[in-house]
Amino acid sequence: QEQVVQSGGGLVQPGGSLRLSCAASVSNFDYHAIGWFRQAPGKEREWVSCIGSADGSDNYAESVKGRFTISRDDAVNTVYLQMNSLKPENTDIYYCATFQQGGSYWPAISISDYDYWGQGTQVTVSS
């Protein structure tokens, strides 16, 4: 059964860093694209970043470009989101999700693009 498990997150001061991990128990993980989303209470889930399968191409929302880095380690079926220079406005619940990439559509920035979701992890940026 497919499963996506997240780890990382927590409380950090402004300007600090956190790394989120997303481990996916899916067949052919190396054919899967992974995305990260964020969601505040009462608001819609927003796309943050995604990484492709074949060439590992990465894409970022403008608000995090230059501060966040997405990477993947196919040997352990895990994707990471390194978050640097964190700001209070980055406080949210972060979700990772995956789907098996088959077409040329990219980047995958819609919730409906993804099949399997992690449980979410809280990131709080506060002094």
N, C-alpha and C positions, 0 to 999 in steps of 0.2 A: 504494500500500500504506500502510495506516495505521501511523503511527509516533509514539511519544511520547518526547521527549528532554528530560532534566532537566539543569539546571546550577545552580551555586551550592553551598552547603555548605562544609564545612571545619572548622577549629579556631578556637574563640573562647573567651574567658575568661567566667566566670560574670558575668551582668549585661549581657553584650554582645548584639549583634544580628547576624543573618544574613538574607539573602533568598534563597529558592529560586525557581527558574523552571522552568516546565513548558511546553514548546512541543509542540503536537499537530498532526500532519499528518493531518487527517481532513476529510472532506467536511462542509460545514455546521457548522463549529466553533461557531457561535453557537447551535446547537441542543444542544450538548453540555454536560453537567455535568462538573465536575472535582472530584476528591477527593484529599486527601493522607492518607497512612498512615505509620506508623512501625513498625519492627520491630527488636527486639534479638535477638542470637544465641540460638537455641534457643527463642524465644518466638513466639507468634502475631502476625500483623500486626494492628495496631490503628489504628482510624480517628482522625484528628486534626481534619480540617476538610473542608468541601465548599462549592462554590458552584454555584448553579443557572444555567440557561440563560436563561429568559425574563426574570426580574426580578433575576437576579444575587443571589438570597437566599443568605446565608452562614450557616453553622452551625459550631460548634466543640465539641470535647470539653471537659469541665469543667476539665481540667488545664491547658489552654492559653488558656482564655477570658480576654480582657483583655490578653493578651500577644502573641498571634498574630493576624495579619490576612491574610485571603485576598482576592485581587482578580483581575480578568480584564481583558485587553485583546483584544477580538475582532478588532481591526484587524491584530494580529500573531499571532493564534491562540495566545496565551500566558496562562497563569495564574501568579500569584506567591503565595508564602507568606512574608510578612514576620514574622520571629520576633524579638521583643524580650524583654529581661529573661530571657535564657536561663539555665537551671539545669543542673547536671551531670546530673540525671535526664532531661533532654531529649536526651541523647546516644543516637543510634540511626541506623539507615539509614532515610532518608525516601523514600517512593515516591509518585508522583502517578499518577493513573489517570483515565480518561474513559469516558463512555458517552453515547449519544444519548438525551436525556431525552424521554419520550413520555407518561408517566402522571403521576398526581398524587402518587405516593409520594415523600415527601421528609421529612427529609433522607436521603440515600443513604449509610448508614454501614456497609454490609456489603461485604466483598470481592467477593462474587458479583454485586453490582450493576454492577460495572465490566467493561468489555470490553478496553480497551487500557491497558497499563501501561508506565511509564517504567523505566529501568534501575536506579534507586535512587541516592541520593547520601548520603555519610556526613556526619553532623553530630556534632561532638565538642565538648563544653563542659567545659573543664578549665583550671585555673590552672597 
